[in-house]
Amino acid sequence: MTEVVGSHDLLIVTLDTLRYDVAQEAAASGRIPNLARHLPGGAWERRHAPGSFTYASHQAMFAGFLPTPAAPGPHPRLFAARFAGSETTESGTFVYDTPDLVSGLAAVGYHTVCVGGVGFFSKRGPLGSVLPGMFQESHWEQEFGVTSPTSFEAQVACAEKRIAALPREQRLFLFVNVSALHQPNWFHLPGGTREAGDSRATHAAALEYVDQHMGRLLAAASSRRPCFTVICSDHGTAYGEDGHHGHRLGHDVVWTVPYAHFFLDEAR
């Protein structure tokens, strides 16, 4: 990252609430071709989330603690605040002298942009303003939220517009929190109903919907220069496993998340 920061644009996408098992099944069965073509070996990496719900997990990720590889570590980090005694900071880690990655990138010349999704990015009230408030520029509309059947395509359109408005020489850190996987997601499954509610099947259908528009986002992010990209989940969610529903709980389907990082060549 010491070579990447400064030479590349940066994109982090959190597929909010996406479960590892559902993501891996979708990739293996060919249901998410736009994402799968960028996954090393066509498969997601199995990692552990830094938090069991959106706010906690994003606070950690913005501090440089991306989801941790599930195999025994230690695992060197891509980004880290300068911290005496850190065992996960190595020579290639981008180290910053600010409280968080967002301001650390701004300090070295990046324009930081957030396109929010779930309520913690809505800027509705003090709590919903903390995470987007880290960025120089943040965007949220009702159409980006969890109740919108067209949330991701609206988010992509916003990102495309903001990227196009930047001077070409301006380096960019773009963060997108994708809300489509979060409940309610029943409307993404053909024939789904409010009465039937959400399930692993509707969760998977929401991921397929996101994949349909992911190519546009990746093309926009790499339209100005090569782009280093991280796509991951912030936590999973339970659909009845061991009697559990939802997240902010300590079940494996919540703590285990899909992760990938890769380089995008400049789109031409």
C-alpha positions in Angstrom: 0.0 0.0 0.0 3.0 2.3 0.4 3.3 2.2 -3.4 -0.4 2.2 -4.2 -1.4 5.2 -2.1 -0.6 8.2 -4.2 -0.5 6.4 -7.5 -4.0 4.8 -7.6 -7.5 5.8 -6.8 -9.0 3.8 -4.0 -12.5 2.2 -3.7 -13.9 0.4 -0.7 -17.4 -1.2 -1.1 -19.2 -2.8 1.9 -22.0 -5.1 0.9 -23.8 -4.5 4.1 -25.0 -7.7 5.8 -23.8 -10.1 3.1 -23.3 -13.6 4.4 -20.2 -15.5 3.4 -22.0 -18.7 2.6 -24.6 -17.0 0.4 -21.9 -15.0 -1.4 -19.7 -18.1 -2.0 -22.7 -20.1 -3.3 -23.7 -17.3 -5.7 -20.1 -17.1 -7.1 -19.8 -20.8 -7.5 -23.1 -21.1 -9.4 -22.4 -18.3 -11.8 -25.1 -16.0 -10.4 -22.8 -13.0 -9.9 -20.5 -12.8 -13.0 -19.6 -9.2 -12.7 -18.2 -9.7 -9.2 -16.8 -13.2 -9.7 -14.5 -12.1 -12.6 -12.6 -10.0 -10.1 -12.4 -12.6 -7.3 -9.1 -14.4 -7.1 -9.8 -17.9 -8.4 -13.5 -16.9 -8.8 -14.1 -17.3 -5.0 -14.5 -15.0 -2.0 -11.9 -15.1 0.8 -13.4 -16.2 4.1 -12.7 -13.6 6.8 -14.0 -12.6 10.2 -15.8 -9.3 10.6 -14.4 -6.7 13.0 -17.9 -6.1 14.4 -21.3 -7.7 14.5 -23.3 -4.8 13.2 -22.8 -1.8 10.8 -21.7 0.9 13.2 -19.2 -1.1 15.1 -17.8 -2.8 12.0 -17.3 0.4 10.0 -15.7 2.3 12.9 -13.2 -0.5 13.0 -12.7 -0.6 9.2 -12.3 3.2 9.0 -9.6 2.8 11.7 -7.7 0.4 9.3 -9.1 -2.9 10.7 -10.6 -4.6 7.6 -12.1 -8.0 8.0 -9.4 -10.5 9.3 -8.4 -13.6 7.4 -10.1 -16.6 9.0 -6.8 -18.6 9.2 -4.5 -18.2 12.2 -2.4 -15.1 12.0 -0.9 -12.6 12.6 -2.1 -10.9 9.4 -0.4 -7.7 8.3 -2.8 -4.9 7.5 -3.1 -2.8 4.4 -3.8 0.4 6.3 -3.0 1.4 9.9 -2.7 4.4 12.1 0.7 4.9 13.6 0.5 2.9 16.9 3.4 1.8 19.1 3.7 -1.9 19.4 1.3 -2.8 16.5 2.0 -6.4 15.4 0.0 -6.1 12.2 1.8 -3.1 10.7 4.6 -4.0 8.2 6.8 -2.2 5.8 4.2 -2.2 3.0 1.4 -1.0 5.3 0.2 2.6 4.5 0.6 4.2 7.9 -1.1 7.5 8.7 -0.9 10.0 11.6 -4.6 10.8 11.9 -7.3 9.0 13.9 -8.8 7.2 10.8 -8.0 6.1 7.3 -10.4 8.6 5.7 -8.6 11.6 7.1 -5.3 9.9 6.6 -5.9 9.7 2.9 -7.2 13.3 2.8 -3.9 14.3 4.4 -2.0 13.0 1.5 -4.1 14.6 -1.2 -7.1 12.3 -1.7 -10.6 13.7 -2.1 -12.8 11.5 0.1 -16.4 10.7 -1.0 -19.0 8.6 0.8 -22.1 7.2 -0.9 -24.2 5.9 2.0 -26.8 3.2 2.2 -28.1 1.9 5.5 -29.4 4.2 8.3 -26.0 4.7 9.9 -25.0 6.7 6.8 -28.3 8.6 6.4 -27.1 11.8 8.2 -30.5 11.8 9.9 -29.6 12.8 13.4 -26.3 12.8 15.3 -25.7 9.0 15.2 -26.4 8.8 11.4 -23.9 11.6 10.8 -20.8 10.1 12.6 -19.6 7.8 9.8 -20.4 10.0 6.8 -19.0 13.0 8.7 -15.5 11.5 8.4 -15.6 12.3 4.6 -15.0 15.6 2.8 -18.1 14.8 0.7 -21.0 12.5 1.6 -24.3 11.6 -0.1 -27.5 9.9 1.1 -31.0 9.9 -0.3 -34.1 7.9 0.6 -33.6 6.0 -2.7 -30.3 4.8 -1.4 -31.8 3.2 1.7 -32.8 -0.3 2.7 -36.5 0.0 1.6 -35.7 1.0 -2.0 -35.9 -1.8 -4.6 -33.6 0.3 -6.8 -31.1 1.4 -4.1 -27.9 0.2 -5.7 -28.4 1.6 -9.2 -29.3 4.9 -7.5 -26.1 4.8 -5.5 -24.1 4.0 -8.6 -25.6 6.9 -10.5 -24.6 9.2 -7.7 -21.0 7.8 -7.7 -20.7 8.2 -11.5 -21.9 11.8 -11.3 -19.4 12.7 -8.5 -16.5 11.0 -10.1 -17.2 12.8 -13.4 -17.2 16.1 -11.7 -13.7 15.8 -10.2 -10.7 17.2 -12.0 -8.8 14.3 -13.6 -5.6 15.0 -11.6 -7.5 14.8 -8.3 -6.9 11.5 -6.5 -10.1 9.9 -5.1 -11.0 7.7 -2.2 -14.6 6.5 -2.8 -16.5 4.5 -0.2 -19.9 2.9 -1.0 -22.1 1.2 1.6 -24.5 -1.0 -0.3 -27.9 -1.3 1.4 -29.6 -3.8 -0.9 -28.6 -7.0 1.1 -29.9 -5.6 4.4 -33.5 -6.4 5.4 -36.0 -5.9 4.0 -34.8 -7.7 0.8 -37.8 -9.8 0.0 -38.7 -7.6 -3.0 -35.5 -8.7 -4.9 -36.8 -12.2 -5.3 -39.3 -12.7 -8.2 -42.6 -13.7 -6.5 -41.4 -12.6 -3.1 -43.9 -11.0 -0.7 -43.9 -8.9 2.4 -45.9 -11.7 4.2 -43.3 -14.3 3.3 -40.5 -12.0 4.4 -36.8 -12.3 4.0 -34.7 -15.5 3.7 -31.4 -16.8 2.4 -33.1 -17.0 -1.0 -34.1 -13.3 -1.0 -30.7 -12.4 0.4 -29.1 -14.2 -2.6 -31.5 -12.5 -5.0 -30.4 -9.1 -3.6 -26.8 -10.0 -4.3 -27.7 -10.9 -7.9 -29.4 -7.5 -8.2 -26.3 -5.7 -6.9 -24.1 -7.7 -9.4 -26.1 -6.4 -12.3 -25.0 -2.9 -11.6 -21.5 -3.5 -10.2 -19.8 -3.3 -13.5 -20.9 0.4 -13.8 -19.4 1.2 -10.4 -16.1 -0.5 -11.1 -15.8 1.2 -14.5 -16.5 4.6 -13.0 -14.0 4.1 -10.2 -11.2 3.2 -12.7 -12.1 5.8 -15.3 -9.4 8.2 -14.3 -6.4 6.0 -13.3 -5.9 2.5 -12.0 -7.9 1.8 -8.9 -7.2 -0.5 -5.9 -10.5 -2.0 -4.8 -11.7 -3.7 -1.6 -15.2 -5.3 -1.7 -16.4 -7.1 1.5 -19.2 -7.5 3.9 -19.2 -5.7 7.3 -21.1 -8.6 9.0 -23.5 -11.3 8.1 -27.1 -12.0 9.4 -29.1 -14.9 10.7 -32.2 -16.4 9.1 -33.2 -18.7 11.8 -29.9 -20.6 12.5 -30.0 -21.9 16.0 -33.1 -19.8 16.6 -31.3 -16.5 15.7 -32.6 -13.8 13.5 -30.7 -10.7 12.4 -27.3 -9.6 13.6 -25.6 -7.8 16.5 -25.1 -11.3 17.9 -22.3 -13.8 18.2 -23.2 -16.4 15.6 -20.8 -17.7 13.0 -23.2 -16.6 10.1 -22.8 -13.1 11.5 -19.0 -13.1 12.2 -18.0 -14.8 8.9 -17.9 -12.6 5.9 -16.8 -12.6 2.2 -13.8 -10.4 1.2 -11.8 -9.6 -1.9 -9.3 -7.0 -2.9 -7.9 -6.5 -6.4 -6.6 -3.9 -8.9 -8.6 -2.4 -11.7 -6.8 -1.1 -14.7 -7.7 2.3 -16.0 -10.9 2.0 -18.1 -10.5 3.1 -21.7 
